[in-house]
Amino acid sequence: MGEQPPNKSSIFDSHISKHEDATADRKFAAWIDGAEYAGENLISVLDPVIDEPIVDVPQCDAEDVDTAVDAAWDAFDQEWEETTPRDRSALMFEWIDRLEDHVDELALLECLDCGKPMSQARGEVEGAIDTLEFYASVCRAQRGSEVPAANDLHLYTKHEPFGVVGQVVPWNYPLWAAAWKLGPALAAGNACVLKPASDTPLTTIRAAQLSKDVFPDGVLNVVTGRGSEAGQALVEHEDVQKISFTGSTTVGSGVMRAAADRVAPVTLELGGKSPFIVFPDADLDKVVDAVANGIFYSTGEICDAFSRALVHESIAEEFTERFVQKAESYVLGDPLSEETTMGPLTSESQFEAVTDYIETGKKEAELLCGGGRPDDPELSDGWYIEPTVFGNVTNDMEIAQEEIFGPVQTIITFEDYDEAIEIANDTQYGLASGIGTESTSLVHQAADDLEAGLVYVNEYGPILPEAPYGGFKQSGFGKDLGLEAIDHYQQTKSVYVNLDEPSL
């Protein structure tokens, strides 16, 4: 980092300057026991717009994870276990106040290491804070229950934290996903060891730094590095009592096996290949935008992406024409620019994976638009892919069955309701789905018949902390968000108090 090399774009110079602004006088390290933790080896966090390092962070290993887990247990045993919901709520709100004072800083970090347009990055930082506010609020509303089983028995239940929980979050929504994990886990009374993705750890590190002197040291720990080392050590750790993982189905199944060896409970939010069914009466002015938002937001790097548009044959031609126009209207550019509506993919490896799928799609189906890098030489250093749309797709094609995780849409036609539901459910995944219709009856019938944990009607989103989020089938099990997430971070105990006849 430093001087602009020859033949580099003006964007390059702008980003190098922002790297310096974002990292000046600040160390980005792991966060263990309430302090920065350097570790011995480093890994570079790259800016996907210019493919240059922003800063180096520690490559934590199994020994570092041991240190974090030990610190978490010390914090839990010595202080955190004795806190009340009122205590935890107050501390969480204190942390939230600090985060709110640093929204601009956090948004810049998210923009730089993810490549998200600044408006999206800021919205997701605010979404993370909103999620934490929800759990800080409902923390005090937790209840046990009394079971009226017999007149001579006082039977009640209480909910207790696991102690130390391990959490692994993906690279596509770094801070928001961390809030999904940390919010309910802290509210439930656990100490946390969280591993952010190696590509995008900066906002999580900074948020942890902003918790200093709020939570007891060791309650919130962040271990950085690769999943194959730090992540694996965390999910296999015998003293981690609960694991929550968000990522690919392949890695998630390995997490489940590792946890099974010590009979530790897991929550898994995994892959998706989500359908959006466009019925004949759909308002295309709304639905075209909804489907586009669901596949092109965040450059398609979203687990619940509407990557299969199922369109009734009577409106397929009009929908396709409008959708291609919408796809071509996205402005690819510097995420720091207000005009940009789509940034690059987050990494070279993801760029290569998406490119391979596009090449497969060209052989299987009809390429309607996109399919390559943008022509703008200013963007030649970044991992940019044009919004891509394929027509004449059938549901058995590879591009219709496998999760691409990029801005690639497939359009599939259907004849009637039964065929639409059959195609929608004909996938190994079941995370999300969408319905485009003006018929209330059709909405409720389709919502019942779709095999997915989420159903969006005429829109993509919103995703709110009040409602549980999670999928069916190979999209995982357990829930992030909602009150259900607090339940996943607690164990229920039944207490039987046998009563004698009172005597004086």
FENLINFEN-V103833 format. One record per residue. N is the residue number from 1. RES is the residue in one letter. PHI is phi in degrees with one decimal (* if undefined). OMEGA is omega in degrees with one decimal (none if undefined). D_CENTER is the distance of its C-alpha to the mean C-alpha in Angstrom with 1 decimal. Layout:
N_RES_PHI_OMEGA_D_CENTER, N_RES_PHI_OMEGA_D_CENTER
This chain:
1_M_*_-178.9_29.9, 2_G_146.2_-176.8_32.8, 3_E_-72.9_179.7_35.1, 4_Q_-75.3_178.3_34.1, 5_P_-65.4_179.0_35.2, 6_P_-60.5_173.8_37.6, 7_N_67.3_176.2_36.4, 8_K_-87.7_-175.9_33.0, 9_S_-77.8_175.2_31.7, 10_S_-65.4_176.7_31.8, 11_I_-61.4_-179.9_28.0, 12_F_-56.4_-177.2_28.3, 13_D_-63.9_178.9_30.5, 14_S_-62.2_-177.6_28.3, 15_H_-70.9_176.5_25.2, 16_I_-59.4_178.0_27.3, 17_S_-63.5_179.6_28.6, 18_K_-68.9_175.0_25.2, 19_H_-57.4_-178.4_24.2, 20_E_-64.6_178.2_27.4, 21_D_-63.6_-173.2_26.6, 22_A_-74.6_-174.5_23.1, 23_T_-111.7_-176.4_24.3, 24_A_-59.8_175.4_27.9, 25_D_57.1_-179.8_29.3, 26_R_-140.2_179.7_26.0, 27_K_-102.3_177.5_25.1, 28_F_-103.5_-177.4_21.6, 29_A_-128.4_169.5_21.9, 30_A_-64.3_-179.2_20.3, 31_W_-125.8_-174.7_20.8, 32_I_-134.4_176.9_22.9, 33_D_58.3_174.8_25.3, 34_G_76.3_-177.6_24.9, 35_A_-151.9_175.3_25.8, 36_E_-65.8_-176.7_24.8, 37_Y_-131.0_-168.1_25.2, 38_A_-79.6_-173.8_26.2, 39_G_73.5_-175.1_26.5, 40_E_-93.8_-175.8_28.9, 41_N_-110.8_-176.8_27.0, 42_L_-121.1_175.5_24.8, 43_I_-135.6_-177.4_22.2, 44_S_-85.6_171.0_21.8, 45_V_-97.9_-173.0_18.7, 46_L_-98.1_172.6_19.5, 47_D_-85.1_-174.8_19.4, 48_P_-71.7_177.6_18.6, 49_V_-77.7_-176.8_21.1, 50_I_-124.4_179.0_24.0, 51_D_54.8_177.6_23.0, 52_E_-126.8_179.5_24.4, 53_P_-63.7_170.9_23.3, 54_I_-88.4_-177.8_22.1, 55_V_-166.8_174.4_22.8, 56_D_-98.7_175.8_23.0, 57_V_-128.0_-178.8_21.2, 58_P_-64.7_169.7_22.4, 59_Q_-96.1_-176.4_21.8, 60_C_-68.0_178.2_21.9, 61_D_-120.5_-176.0_23.7, 62_A_-61.9_178.9_24.5, 63_E_-66.6_177.4_27.1, 64_D_-66.4_177.1_24.7, 65_V_-63.9_174.7_22.3, 66_D_-55.5_-179.4_25.5, 67_T_-60.6_-179.8_26.2, 68_A_-66.4_-179.4_22.9, 69_V_-65.7_177.4_23.3, 70_D_-61.6_179.1_26.9, 71_A_-63.0_179.6_26.2, 72_A_-64.2_178.9_23.7, 73_W_-66.6_177.3_26.4, 74_D_-60.0_179.9_29.1, 75_A_-64.8_-179.1_27.2, 76_F_-65.3_-175.3_26.6, 77_D_-67.9_-172.4_30.2, 78_Q_-86.1_-174.0_31.9, 79_E_-148.7_-168.9_30.4, 80_W_-64.9_-178.5_27.0, 81_E_-60.6_-176.1_28.2, 82_E_-88.4_-179.2_30.9, 83_T_-71.6_175.2_28.8, 84_T_-95.0_173.2_28.9, 85_P_-53.3_177.1_26.2, 86_R_-61.8_178.7_28.1, 87_D_-59.9_-175.4_27.9, 88_R_-66.0_178.1_24.2, 89_S_-60.7_-178.2_23.6, 90_A_-62.8_179.9_25.9, 91_L_-68.5_177.7_24.3, 92_M_-63.9_178.1_20.8, 93_F_-66.3_176.7_22.4, 94_E_-65.2_177.0_24.1, 95_W_-63.8_179.4_21.0, 96_I_-58.7_178.4_19.5, 97_D_-57.8_178.6_22.8, 98_R_-66.1_179.3_22.4, 99_L_-61.0_179.7_18.9, 100_E_-63.0_177.9_20.4, 101_D_-74.1_-175.1_23.2, 102_H_-124.8_-177.8_21.0, 103_V_-60.2_-178.5_18.8, 104_D_-61.2_179.0_20.5, 105_E_-62.6_-179.3_20.3, 106_L_-66.0_178.8_16.5, 107_A_-63.8_178.1_16.0, 108_L_-63.4_178.0_18.4, 109_L_-60.3_-179.8_16.7, 110_E_-64.8_178.0_13.3, 111_C_-63.8_-174.8_15.5, 112_L_-71.1_-174.0_17.5, 113_D_-90.7_175.3_15.2, 114_C_-99.8_-172.4_12.6, 115_G_83.7_179.7_15.4, 116_K_-74.7_169.5_13.9, 117_P_-53.4_-172.4_16.8, 118_M_-57.1_-179.7_17.7, 119_S_-63.6_177.6_17.5, 120_Q_-69.3_-179.4_13.8, 121_A_-60.7_179.5_13.1, 122_R_-65.2_178.9_15.3, 123_G_-60.6_-179.5_13.8, 124_E_-76.7_172.7_10.4, 125_V_-62.8_178.1_12.3, 126_E_-65.4_176.2_14.3, 127_G_-64.5_177.1_11.5, 128_A_-63.3_179.9_10.5, 129_I_-65.2_177.9_14.3, 130_D_-61.5_178.3_14.8, 131_T_-63.4_178.3_12.5, 132_L_-63.5_177.7_14.6, 133_E_-62.5_178.5_17.6, 134_F_-59.5_-176.4_17.1, 135_Y_-72.9_173.7_17.1, 136_A_-64.4_-179.5_19.9, 137_S_-75.3_-175.5_21.8, 138_V_-78.7_179.0_21.6, 139_C_-51.6_-176.4_22.1, 140_R_-79.6_-178.3_25.8, 141_A_-96.9_-178.8_25.9, 142_Q_-66.3_-176.0_25.4, 143_R_-138.2_162.9_28.3, 144_G_-96.8_179.2_30.2, 145_S_-146.0_174.6_32.7, 146_E_-104.9_-175.9_36.4, 147_V_-110.4_-176.9_37.6, 148_P_-79.5_-173.5_41.2, 149_A_-83.5_-178.0_42.3, 150_A_-157.6_-178.4_45.8, 151_N_-71.9_-178.8_48.2, 152_D_-102.6_-177.8_48.9, 153_L_-142.0_170.5_45.3, 154_H_-103.7_-175.7_42.6, 155_L_-113.7_-179.6_39.3, 156_Y_-142.2_177.2_36.0, 157_T_-115.8_174.0_32.4, 158_K_-139.3_-176.6_30.3, 159_H_-115.9_-176.0_26.8, 160_E_-124.5_177.9_26.2, 161_P_-68.3_176.1_23.3, 162_F_-72.4_-175.2_22.9, 163_G_121.8_176.9_23.7, 164_V_-116.7_-179.5_21.3, 165_V_-118.4_177.1_17.9, 166_G_-106.8_-175.2_15.8, 167_Q_-136.3_179.9_12.0, 168_V_-125.7_-176.1_10.1, 169_V_-118.6_-174.5_6.7, 170_P_-88.2_-175.1_6.0, 171_W_-92.1_-173.8_7.7, 172_N_-86.8_176.8_6.3, 173_Y_-134.5_-167.3_4.7, 174_P_-58.0_-174.8_6.8, 175_L_-76.7_179.8_8.5, 176_W_-61.6_179.8_6.6, 177_A_-63.5_177.0_4.2, 178_A_-62.4_178.4_7.8, 179_A_-65.0_176.7_9.4, 180_W_-59.1_-179.5_8.0, 181_K_-86.0_-173.0_9.6, 182_L_-68.4_-176.7_12.5, 183_G_-54.8_-178.5_13.6, 184_P_-68.9_-178.9_14.8, 185_A_-65.9_177.9_15.9, 186_L_-68.4_178.7_18.1, 187_A_-60.7_-179.6_19.4, 188_A_-77.1_176.1_20.4, 189_G_102.6_179.6_22.3, 190_N_-90.7_164.3_20.6, 191_A_-95.8_-168.9_20.6, 192_C_-120.9_166.3_17.4, 193_V_-122.4_-173.9_17.0, 194_L_-115.0_175.0_13.5, 195_K_-111.5_174.1_13.0, 196_P_-77.5_177.1_10.7, 197_A_-64.9_-178.2_10.8, 198_S_-66.2_179.8_14.3, 199_D_-75.5_-169.4_13.8, 200_T_-140.4_-176.6_11.9, 201_P_-93.9_-162.9_13.0, 202_L_-68.8_-178.9_15.2, 203_T_-68.6_179.3_13.6, 204_T_-66.5_176.3_12.7, 205_I_-59.5_-177.1_16.3, 206_R_-64.9_178.1_17.8, 207_A_-62.5_177.5_16.3, 208_A_-65.4_177.3_17.7, 209_Q_-58.6_-179.0_21.0, 210_L_-73.3_175.8_21.2, 211_S_-90.3_-176.7_21.3, 212_K_-59.1_180.0_24.5, 213_D_66.4_171.1_27.4, 214_V_-98.2_175.6_25.3, 215_F_-84.5_171.9_24.2, 216_P_-56.6_179.5_26.6, 217_D_-54.4_178.4_26.3, 218_G_97.9_179.3_24.1, 219_V_-71.2_-179.5_22.0, 220_L_-121.2_-178.6_18.9, 221_N_-125.2_178.2_18.8, 222_V_-126.5_175.5_16.6, 223_V_-108.3_-176.3_17.6, 224_T_-99.1_176.8_17.0, 225_G_126.5_-175.5_17.8, 226_R_-79.5_179.1_17.2, 227_G_-63.4_-177.6_15.6, 228_S_-66.8_-179.9_19.0, 229_E_-114.9_-178.2_20.7, 230_A_-65.4_-179.7_18.9, 231_G_-63.5_179.9_16.1, 232_Q_-62.7_179.3_18.9, 233_A_-62.3_-179.2_21.1, 234_L_-69.6_-175.6_18.7, 235_V_-72.4_178.8_18.0, 236_E_-93.1_-171.9_21.8, 237_H_-67.7_-174.2_23.1, 238_E_-69.0_-179.5_25.7, 239_D_-98.7_173.9_25.3, 240_V_-92.9_-168.4_21.6, 241_Q_-87.6_-177.4_22.0, 242_K_-155.4_179.6_18.5, 243_I_-122.0_170.2_15.4, 244_S_-124.5_-173.0_11.8, 245_F_-129.1_169.4_9.8, 246_T_-123.7_-178.7_6.6, 247_G_169.8_-175.8_7.9, 248_S_-75.9_178.3_11.0, 249_T_-64.0_-179.0_13.6, 250_T_-61.2_179.5_16.3, 251_V_-68.6_-179.5_14.8, 252_G_-60.9_178.4_13.7, 253_S_-66.0_175.6_17.4, 254_G_-67.6_175.7_18.6, 255_V_-60.4_-179.5_16.7, 256_M_-63.5_178.4_18.3, 257_R_-64.3_-180.0_21.7, 258_A_-62.9_179.3_21.6, 259_A_-68.4_-179.0_20.9, 260_A_-63.7_-178.4_23.6, 261_D_-61.7_177.4_26.2, 262_R_-117.5_177.2_26.2, 263_V_55.6_175.9_25.3, 264_A_-96.6_179.0_22.2, 265_P_-70.4_-179.1_19.8, 266_V_-133.2_166.1_16.3, 267_T_-117.9_-175.8_13.2, 268_L_-125.5_171.1_11.4, 269_E_-116.4_-165.5_8.5, 270_L_-117.2_-170.3_9.6, 271_G_-77.1_179.5_10.8, 272_G_-156.9_172.2_12.3, 273_K_-144.9_-162.7_15.3, 274_S_-78.7_176.9_15.4, 275_P_-91.5_166.7_18.9, 276_F_-123.4_-177.3_20.1, 277_I_-90.7_178.3_23.8, 278_V_-102.3_-178.6_26.1, 279_F_-80.0_-173.4_29.2, 280_P_-59.3_-177.3_32.6, 281_D_-91.2_-176.4_32.7, 282_A_-61.4_172.8_29.4, 283_D_-82.2_-174.0_29.6, 284_L_-66.4_176.0_28.7, 285_D_-61.2_178.2_28.5, 286_K_-86.6_-168.0_25.4, 287_V_-73.2_177.9_24.0, 288_V_-58.6_177.8_24.2, 289_D_-64.1_-178.9_22.1, 290_A_-62.3_-179.0_19.6, 291_V_-67.6_177.6_19.3, 292_A_-64.4_177.2_19.2, 293_N_-59.1_-176.4_16.4, 294_G_-76.1_177.8_14.4, 295_I_-121.9_-176.2_15.1, 296_F_-104.3_173.9_15.8, 297_Y_-59.0_179.1_13.4, 298_S_54.2_178.8_11.5, 299_T_55.4_176.7_14.1, 300_G_75.5_-179.9_12.7, 301_E_-87.3_-177.8_9.8, 302_I_-136.4_-173.3_7.6, 303_C_-69.0_179.8_7.5, 304_D_-102.3_-176.9_9.6, 305_A_-57.3_174.0_11.8, 306_F_-77.8_-173.3_15.4, 307_S_-86.9_173.3_16.8, 308_R_-128.7_174.6_20.0, 309_A_-92.2_179.0_22.2, 310_L_-98.8_-168.5_24.9, 311_V_-121.8_177.9_27.8, 312_H_-60.5_-172.9_31.2, 313_E_-59.9_-177.7_33.9, 314_S_-70.4_-179.0_35.9, 315_I_-121.8_-173.8_33.5, 316_A_-62.5_-177.4_31.8, 317_E_-64.9_-179.3_34.0, 318_E_-67.0_178.9_33.3, 319_F_-59.2_-176.8_29.5, 320_T_-61.9_179.2_29.4, 321_E_-60.8_-179.6_31.5, 322_R_-66.6_-176.1_29.5, 323_F_-67.6_177.7_26.2, 324_V_-62.5_176.7_27.5, 325_Q_-60.3_178.9_28.8, 326_K_-64.5_179.6_25.5, 327_A_-59.4_-177.1_23.8, 328_E_-75.5_-179.3_26.6, 329_S_-85.1_-179.3_26.3, 330_Y_-66.5_-179.2_23.1, 331_V_-101.9_175.5_24.1, 332_L_-84.3_-178.0_22.8, 333_G_-176.7_-180.0_23.6, 334_D_-67.7_179.2_23.0, 335_P_-59.1_178.1_19.7, 336_L_-76.7_-179.3_21.9, 337_S_-88.8_179.5_24.2, 338_E_-64.9_-178.1_24.0, 339_E_-75.4_-175.1_25.2, 340_T_-73.1_176.5_22.3, 341_T_-114.4_173.7_20.0, 342_M_-147.0_177.8_18.3, 343_G_-99.7_179.8_17.7, 344_P_-81.4_164.7_17.7, 345_L_-66.2_-168.5_15.4, 346_T_-77.9_-175.6_13.8, 347_S_-151.6_176.3_16.3, 348_E_-62.5_-178.9_19.7, 349_S_-63.6_178.0_18.6, 350_Q_-70.6_175.5_16.1, 351_F_-58.1_180.0_18.9, 352_E_-65.4_179.5_21.4, 353_A_-65.1_-180.0_19.4, 354_V_-65.3_178.8_19.0, 355_T_-60.2_178.2_22.6, 356_D_-62.5_178.5_23.8, 357_Y_-65.2_178.3_22.3, 358_I_-64.0_177.7_24.0, 359_E_-64.0_174.7_27.2, 360_T_-63.5_180.0_27.0, 361_G_-61.1_179.2_26.5, 362_K_-62.6_178.7_29.6, 363_K_-83.6_-174.4_31.6, 364_E_-89.7_-167.5_30.3, 365_A_-136.3_-178.2_30.2, 366_E_-105.3_177.0_31.2, 367_L_-77.0_-177.1_29.4, 368_L_-95.6_175.5_29.7, 369_C_-165.9_177.4_28.1, 370_G_73.5_175.8_26.2, 371_G_97.4_-179.2_25.8, 372_G_-156.2_174.8_26.2, 373_R_-76.6_173.5_25.9, 374_P_-68.4_-177.8_27.1, 375_D_-75.2_-173.7_30.7, 376_D_-60.3_-179.9_30.3, 377_P_-63.7_177.9_31.5, 378_E_-63.7_-175.8_29.7, 379_L_-103.8_-171.2_26.4, 380_S_-69.0_179.7_27.9, 381_D_-82.0_-172.8_26.3, 382_G_-98.4_-176.8_22.7, 383_W_-92.9_-176.2_20.5, 384_Y_-92.1_172.4_21.0, 385_I_-131.1_177.0_21.2, 386_E_-65.6_170.7_22.9, 387_P_-55.7_-169.6_21.4, 388_T_-121.9_-179.6_22.9, 389_V_-130.8_175.2_24.3, 390_F_-113.6_173.3_26.2, 391_G_-110.3_-177.0_28.9, 392_N_52.6_179.6_31.1, 393_V_-97.2_169.8_28.3, 394_T_-112.9_-169.0_28.8, 395_N_-70.3_178.8_26.2, 396_D_-87.2_-179.3_27.6, 397_M_-71.4_-179.5_26.8, 398_E_-60.2_-178.6_24.4, 399_I_-70.3_177.6_22.4, 400_A_-96.4_-176.4_22.1, 401_Q_-111.0_-174.7_21.1, 402_E_-100.7_179.9_18.8, 403_E_-73.2_-177.3_15.2, 404_I_-87.8_179.1_16.0, 405_F_61.3_177.1_12.6, 406_G_-160.4_-174.4_14.8, 407_P_-81.2_-174.6_16.9, 408_V_-127.2_-179.3_19.1, 409_Q_-104.9_173.1_20.4, 410_T_-117.4_179.4_22.8, 411_I_-109.9_-176.8_25.4, 412_I_-123.9_-179.3_27.1, 413_T_-99.8_175.6_30.0, 414_F_-140.3_-177.0_31.2, 415_E_-96.4_-174.9_34.5, 416_D_-145.7_-175.2_34.0, 417_Y_-57.4_-176.8_31.7, 418_D_-59.5_179.4_32.0, 419_E_-67.3_179.0_31.2, 420_A_-60.5_-179.6_28.1, 421_I_-66.8_179.6_26.7, 422_E_-61.9_179.1_27.9, 423_I_-65.5_-178.1_26.1, 424_A_-58.6_-176.2_22.8, 425_N_-86.4_-177.9_22.9, 426_D_-83.1_-179.5_24.2, 427_T_-157.6_177.4_21.1, 428_Q_-72.1_-175.1_19.7, 429_Y_-98.0_176.2_16.4, 430_G_-160.4_-178.5_15.9, 431_L_-82.0_-174.9_12.5, 432_A_-135.0_176.8_13.5, 433_S_-158.6_178.9_16.8, 434_G_-138.0_-179.4_18.8, 435_I_-132.0_174.2_22.4, 436_G_-113.8_-178.7_24.7, 437_T_-165.8_173.7_28.0, 438_E_-102.6_-177.5_30.3, 439_S_-98.0_177.9_31.5, 440_T_-61.8_179.4_30.3, 441_S_-61.8_-180.0_31.8, 442_L_-66.1_177.4_29.9, 443_V_-57.7_-175.3_26.6, 444_H_-69.8_179.0_27.2, 445_Q_-66.3_-179.6_28.8, 446_A_-66.0_178.4_26.0, 447_A_-59.1_176.6_23.3, 448_D_-68.4_-171.1_25.4, 449_D_-87.2_-178.7_25.8, 450_L_-76.4_-179.3_22.3, 451_E_-93.8_-177.5_20.7, 452_A_-153.9_-178.8_17.1, 453_G_-77.1_-178.8_15.1, 454_L_-131.4_175.9_14.5, 455_V_-130.3_177.3_17.3, 456_Y_-103.8_-176.5_17.3, 457_V_-114.1_175.6_20.9, 458_N_61.8_179.5_22.2, 459_E_-150.8_165.1_19.0, 460_Y_-103.4_-176.7_15.4, 461_G_83.3_0.2_13.7, 462_P_-75.8_172.6_13.8, 463_I_-105.7_-174.6_10.9, 464_L_-117.7_-178.3_12.8, 465_P_-67.8_-178.7_12.7, 466_E_-69.7_-174.1_16.0, 467_A_-114.3_179.0_15.0, 468_P_-65.7_-177.7_13.4, 469_Y_-129.9_178.3_10.3, 470_G_171.6_-170.2_10.8, 471_G_-118.4_176.5_13.0, 472_F_-110.8_175.1_16.4, 473_K_50.8_-175.7_18.2, 474_Q_-80.5_170.7_16.4, 475_S_-84.8_172.6_12.9, 476_G_109.3_178.9_13.4, 477_F_-154.1_-168.8_14.7, 478_G_81.1_-174.8_14.4, 479_K_-131.7_159.0_12.3, 480_D_-89.8_175.6_9.6, 481_L_66.3_-177.7_11.2, 482_G_70.3_174.4_14.8, 483_L_-65.0_179.6_17.8, 484_E_-58.0_-178.2_17.1, 485_A_-64.7_175.7_14.4, 486_I_-62.1_178.6_17.4, 487_D_-58.3_-178.7_19.5, 488_H_-68.4_179.8_17.3, 489_Y_-101.4_178.9_17.9, 490_Q_-134.8_173.6_21.6, 491_Q_-111.0_-178.3_24.6, 492_T_-97.9_179.4_27.3, 493_K_-118.2_175.0_30.9, 494_S_-101.1_-177.6_34.0, 495_V_-117.9_178.9_37.1, 496_Y_-102.8_176.5_40.5, 497_V_-114.5_-179.6_43.3, 498_N_-78.1_-173.3_46.6, 499_L_-108.3_173.5_49.1, 500_D_-90.8_172.9_52.8, 501_E_-63.0_-179.7_55.4, 502_P_-66.7_177.0_55.9, 503_S_-139.0_179.6_59.3, 504_L_-112.5_none_61.1
